Amino acid sequence: MGRPLQLLMLALMLSTAHAAEQSIEVLHWWTAGGEAKAANLLKQRWQAQGNRWVDAAIDGGGGGSAMLVLRSRTLAGNPPQAAHLKGAELHAWARLGFLRPVSDVARRGQWDMRLYPFVSSTLNHQGQMMAVPIGIHRVNWLWINQPIFDRLKLEPPRSWPELLAVARRLKAAGITPLAMGDDPWQLAILFESIALGEGGSDFYRRAFVNLEPDALTGPRMQQVLLRFHSLRPFLPANHVGLKWNQATQMLIEGQAAMQLMGDWTKGELIAAGEIPGQRIRCLPAPGTTGRFSYNLDSLALFRQTNDASDQAQQRFAELLMTPEFQRDFNRVKGSIPVLAEMDLAGFDPCARLAGQALQRAERDGSLVPSVAEGMATPPRVQQALQEVLANYFSDADADAATTAARLAQTIKAVQSEWQPGVE
Ligand code: GAL
């Protein structure tokens, strides 16, 4: 082969490598209005750098279906290059060895000096950074339709007894008090908000992080269960199968007065042209002022066998951590940036409140991982807990003491059958 031909072949090889290097397939479940806009922003920023985006969006709030698809694809030897993986589920994948740690990118970008400390520790697996953090969601929020409250001369509830009193008045006036579906994870958000509001962060941690049998079965847990159960009459008539974002639409349209949900709800509000904190207001879930239950969104990278693909992943990880991307993405998604250095001046009022609450909670030790969002317990424990809670909630005659005992027993059973790496 003559030298010019050799050079031409080399150039061709390099350009193919370059093209491959630019492509990223991302698996996620950001398909609701606001979520899809945020995912689209990420896609556009990546494409603007001359890259290719392959979308693997799997419908279903909370990500249950996305996780099933991820498992079957990975077992078939065809994982995506990146996936929305977070909390305990991320650690389970890390233990199985499928993930590419991002410690090298983190070192180059000095992430440890820039991230909130709890973000680094959440993503740390045996000394390695296992995913790129994208945004911090506060889970313990109550959203209210202020015009309804004004019309009925109601005060926003600051405690759970106040919320029940307000709910009764709303119901008497023919308005659905609480917009909410029957997904176990939606119910778990309600339940953990009550536990945090009425039990406080120490109780919350003893029960859901340390899984202490006394905390799981004791009188405080029984009270939390009773309170949870007492909200049954205040859900929409069509609550079976109601998705979280459909519940938010009910709130926006004034068919319901309140919703308890993490601040991805804001993505829906913004997509509907609302300014969060105005007509639809954000308040800490009753009793949780200054407390912060977090859901840390992160993207994990799956190990690649070719170098070009690995290079693309590194570029992708770098993009996610730029302040510009963090600012723009989180403003659409409803979360706040993971970079502690960032000023929230241009963010909506609810994001600014979340930022203040986060700093205060970090200082006071009131920052807790959300159970419903998979931040607190291994996936199987979370699933068992949510099943017990959903059964309890759907049964009009269920008993709190029996349910508390069942919670502790079920968790114990799952823990003893659980072995690291085989979740
Ligand atoms: C969470 C996810 C959020 C949000 C929500 C609803 O699990 O972390 O980003 O999208 O589900 O789908």
Boltz pocket constraint, residues with backbone or C-beta under 6 A from the ligand:
constraints:
  - pocket:
      binder: B
      contacts: [[A, 29], [A, 30], [A, 35], [A, 60], [A, 61], [A, 62], [A, 63], [A, 137], [A, 264], [A, 295], [A, 296], [A, 297], [A, 373]]
      max_distance: 6.0
